Amino acid sequence: MIFTGNNPGMFDEFKKVMTNEFEMTYIGQMSYFLGVGVKQNKDGIFVSQTKYAEQMLSKFRMKESKRILRYIKCTISYGLFYTHVEDSKLVGYSHSDYGGDLDDGKSTSGYAFHRFSSIFMVIKEATNGCPLNM
């Protein structure tokens, strides 16, 4: 079970109740979960997929690849750093260009979301066909 909180008293009480009720043990702060590395300190939380990317490069014997995985190799230590802020906001942007490509008529759309200064979702799609007029 993973739990978190910003109230140390409530956090400790919850931990105590769960340990007594379900015979659980507290093993400390999370450091790796579902392919995502997590580093926590007093300034914030840094999450990255460095370990996962390194494992994939090794598994497929591509650590020395010059061309195919140049992007992954150059950005392998990148991640997101989240800090505590009193006034947090989730901001989203979207864009659509219906049938905008003059050569093939493909429509392009995309969106991105960020919280503070860290973007955490970017989607871009190109589709065939004409949009429906309503």
C-alpha positions in Angstrom: 0.0 0.0 0.0 1.2 3.5 -0.8 0.0 6.4 1.1 1.1 10.0 1.4 0.1 13.2 3.2 1.2 16.6 4.2 0.0 16.4 7.8 2.7 14.6 9.8 0.4 13.9 12.8 -2.3 12.4 10.6 0.3 10.5 8.6 1.8 8.9 11.7 -1.7 8.1 13.2 -2.8 6.4 9.9 0.5 4.4 9.8 0.0 3.3 13.4 -3.6 2.2 12.8 -2.8 0.3 9.6 0.2 -1.4 11.2 -1.9 -2.6 14.2 -5.0 -3.6 12.3 -3.4 -5.4 9.4 -0.1 -6.5 10.7 1.7 -4.3 8.2 5.2 -3.0 8.5 6.5 0.4 7.4 9.4 0.0 4.9 10.1 3.6 4.4 9.7 6.1 1.5 8.9 4.7 -1.9 11.9 4.7 -4.2 10.7 2.7 -7.3 7.2 1.8 -8.4 5.9 0.5 -11.8 9.0 1.5 -13.7 9.2 5.0 -12.2 12.0 6.0 -9.9 11.1 8.3 -7.0 13.5 10.4 -5.0 12.1 12.4 -2.1 13.7 15.2 -0.1 12.7 18.3 1.9 12.4 20.4 -1.3 10.1 18.0 -3.3 9.7 14.8 -5.2 11.7 13.9 -8.4 10.2 11.1 -10.6 11.9 9.6 -13.6 12.2 6.5 -15.8 16.0 6.4 -15.8 16.3 2.8 -14.5 13.5 1.5 -16.8 15.2 3.2 -19.9 18.6 1.7 -19.0 17.0 -1.8 -18.6 15.3 -1.5 -22.0 18.6 -0.4 -23.7 20.4 -3.3 -22.1 17.7 -5.9 -22.8 17.6 -5.1 -26.5 21.4 -4.6 -26.7 21.1 -1.0 -27.8 23.3 0.7 -25.3 25.9 1.5 -28.0 23.4 2.4 -30.7 24.4 5.8 -32.2 21.3 6.7 -34.2 18.1 4.9 -33.2 18.1 5.7 -29.5 20.1 8.9 -29.5 17.2 10.8 -27.9 16.7 8.3 -25.1 20.4 8.1 -24.4 20.7 11.9 -24.2 17.6 12.4 -22.0 17.9 9.3 -19.8 18.3 11.3 -16.6 15.4 13.6 -17.3 12.3 13.6 -15.0 9.7 15.7 -13.3 10.3 17.6 -10.0 7.3 18.4 -7.9 7.5 20.9 -5.1 5.0 21.9 -2.4 3.0 25.0 -3.3 0.1 26.4 -1.4 -1.9 27.5 -4.5 -1.7 24.6 -6.9 -3.4 24.7 -10.3 -3.8 22.1 -13.1 -3.7 23.8 -16.5 -4.5 22.2 -19.8 -4.1 23.4 -23.4 -5.6 21.9 -26.6 -5.2 22.6 -30.3 -7.0 21.2 -33.4 -6.3 21.7 -37.1 -9.1 20.0 -39.0 -7.9 18.9 -42.4 -5.1 21.4 -42.3 -2.4 19.4 -44.2 -2.7 20.6 -47.8 -1.1 17.4 -49.2 -3.1 14.6 -47.6 -5.9 16.4 -45.7 -4.9 15.0 -42.3 -6.3 16.6 -39.2 -3.9 17.2 -36.3 -4.9 17.7 -32.7 -3.1 17.6 -29.5 -3.2 18.6 -25.8 -0.9 19.1 -22.9 -1.4 19.4 -19.2 0.9 20.8 -16.5 1.0 21.4 -12.9 3.3 24.2 -11.8 6.3 24.0 -14.2 6.2 20.2 -15.0 4.3 18.9 -18.0 3.0 15.5 -17.4 0.9 14.6 -20.4 1.3 15.5 -24.1 -0.8 13.8 -26.8 -0.5 14.6 -30.5 -2.6 12.8 -33.1 -2.8 12.9 -36.9 -5.9 11.3 -38.5 -7.1 10.7 -42.0 -10.4 11.9 -43.4 -12.5 15.0 -43.2 -14.1 16.4 -40.1 -17.8 16.3 -39.7 -19.6 19.6 -40.0 -22.3 20.2 -37.4 
